[in-house]
Amino acid sequence: MVVSPRILAQKLLPNPFYTALRVPWRWARRKAEWISALEIGLRFIALGKRLPSIVLFFGLTPGDDLLCTAVLRELRKRGAKSLLMMSNYPDIFQYNDDATYVSPAGSQYQENPLIERVQRFAKIWHLSFCRVEYALFDVSSDRSAPPSRHIIAELCASAGIAGPVSIKPNLVLSSSEKEFGAWASGTIVIQSSGLRRNASDAQQGMVPGTIPGGG
């Protein structure tokens, strides 16, 4: 088990010494965090790559990222260039040139060091960090408010996109992937989330015999 330096210092140092060190420790840590964010931009410049104009983040599942392909396409239609998508599933964007860069998104929604680091990077370099959402989440009921229109339309609106939008995700497959899935040509798979309307999203059931999936 790895013990953090702060906890180790708290255990080993007399309380007056530890208390005296807390302020400079926090100062040094904040400096290191901002320097790390600065380094991201310098790395782009050193490699001769254009800095992202917009950083987009929605969620941590493949379904979330697939929905974001529509948001990326609408941003591109409106002239946005050099888009960075935060995603743990870069394969979704491998053959899709709407996302110029793909960066890991980490494993948690709150207090996520990867997201926080990229947020600092965006702030230092005056970039737009866009955390899209389709509805406000109610922690007490463990569910989101019902959207008034299609989820993709809501995501686009939260990204500042105005006007008509396409609500079709854009998944570009390779030739080998298309050949692999040819056996299912003409087949439609439907995942229903309406079986247990009173349950939270994480607890909704599946129809027996259907294929689990989605975000």
NORQUI-V306378 format. One record per backbone hydrogen bond with DSSP energy under -1.0 kcal/mol. CO is the residue of the C=O (numbers start at 1). NH is the residue of the N-H. If there is no record, write none. Layout:
CO_NH ; CO_NH
This chain:
4_8 ; 5_9 ; 6_10 ; 7_11 ; 8_12 ; 9_13 ; 14_18 ; 15_19 ; 16_20 ; 17_21 ; 18_22 ; 21_25 ; 22_26 ; 23_27 ; 24_28 ; 25_29 ; 26_30 ; 27_31 ; 28_32 ; 29_33 ; 30_34 ; 31_35 ; 32_36 ; 33_37 ; 34_38 ; 35_39 ; 36_40 ; 37_41 ; 38_42 ; 39_43 ; 40_44 ; 41_45 ; 42_46 ; 43_47 ; 44_49 ; 45_48 ; 53_128 ; 54_84 ; 55_130 ; 56_86 ; 57_132 ; 61_65 ; 62_66 ; 63_67 ; 64_68 ; 67_70 ; 68_72 ; 69_73 ; 70_74 ; 71_75 ; 72_76 ; 73_77 ; 74_78 ; 75_80 ; 76_79 ; 82_53 ; 83_100 ; 83_101 ; 84_56 ; 85_103 ; 89_92 ; 90_93 ; 93_96 ; 101_85 ; 103_87 ; 112_116 ; 113_117 ; 114_118 ; 115_119 ; 116_120 ; 117_121 ; 118_122 ; 119_123 ; 120_124 ; 121_125 ; 122_127 ; 128_55 ; 130_57 ; 136_145 ; 138_142 ; 138_143 ; 143_138 ; 150_154 ; 151_155 ; 152_156 ; 153_157 ; 154_158 ; 155_159 ; 156_161 ; 157_160 ; 174_178 ; 175_179 ; 176_180 ; 177_181 ; 179_182 ; 181_184 ; 182_185 ; 184_187 ; 196_199 ; 200_203 ; 207_210
